Amino acid sequence: MKLLSIIVPLYNSEKYLPKCLDSLLNQDIPAVDYEIILVNDGSPDGSLKLAEEYASRYPNIIVLSQTNKGTSGARNTGIRHATGEYLYFVDPDDYILKNSLKEPLARMDEESLDVLRFGYTEVDEQYQPTRSVKHPEQPDYSPEVMDGGHFMAERLGIACYVWTFFFRTDLIKGNDIFFYEGDYFDDTPWLPRVLLKAERVDSWDVKRHFYLIRSNSLVQSQSQKNIMRKLDGQQFMIKELTKQKQEVTGKPAEKWYDMMIAHCVITMLSLVGSRAYDKKNQYVIFLRSNNILPITSYRMSESNRIKALLINFSPTLYCRLLHRKNPSK
């Protein structure tokens, strides 16, 4: 059994993959102790060829292929094939700090952790750090071992990026916790399902992961097709998180669900008002028919608290005000 399985989904990754893989290979634990599982999802560029070249030189790299299951499906395939005691997800355009695996793995073992969260740095396409702004919804990295429900309420924030965590593999596999395939934002509904099963979770305020902000990524794209994908993703998250919340009513994690659902509603209606105003009625009806309103202002920035108050008063008016700023959209 390996100590660690690193799962990397591949799609249009050729440009960034060498930096990613070199960072994963340039580590302070023996190669025999960890595996790098590259899951090619029918990538149309040279990602598969490049991955196979690396695999031919490094025995701890495994290449798997599938077609059109998306990032979530690639991660699921990686989970099913993982043999490591711990799991770590890395996107192919990201990279990690040199010699940075040994210490967090030791911490997982010494503290008998189910989950360990660590920090990250956003970088631009020249690999320069971007400016970050602190706000109340951001993670709290204060170190304290606690169960997953309390961690969600007190530490998690709105950043549900799975690549900022190490997970105990048997926690994932033993509870059959897989990603929803085809979901645009697959991290957010998956992570709380894991944390609610975790008995020992801790944070480590060390930035060891570098997250690349790509101007042409799906997240950054403003094409109408991707706007609609984002709106569908927000709608799915709101429905799924609302369903999950029902299972933790009266427990600490309920506060996190209130905050995250509110954040998703604000994001969705802000996008509707500025980029898809003609579809406002269907999203307002969705919120009302699913009893999502009113939303909470728990752990919100001042600007988001004002947005929440306005949405609770009238989501239609909120969209209309944003549309006035972007009348051509």
Secondary structure, 3 states (H helix, E strand, C coil): CEEEEEEEEECCCCCCHHHHHHHHHCCCCCHHHEEEEEEEECCCCCHHHHHHHHHHHCCCEEEEEECCCHHHHHHHHHHHHCCEEEEEECCCCCEECCCCCHHHHHHHHHCCCCEEEEEEEEECCCCCECCCCCCCCCCCCCCCCECHHHHHHHHHCCCCCHHHEEEEHHHHHHCCCCCCCCCCCCHHHHHHHHHCCCCCEEEEEEEEEEEECCCCCCCCCCCHHHHHHHHHHHHHHHHHHHHHHHHHCCCCHHHHHHHHHHHHHHHHHHHHHHHCHHHHHHHHHHHHHCCCCCCCCCCCCHHHHHHHHHHHHCHHHHHHHHHHHCCCC
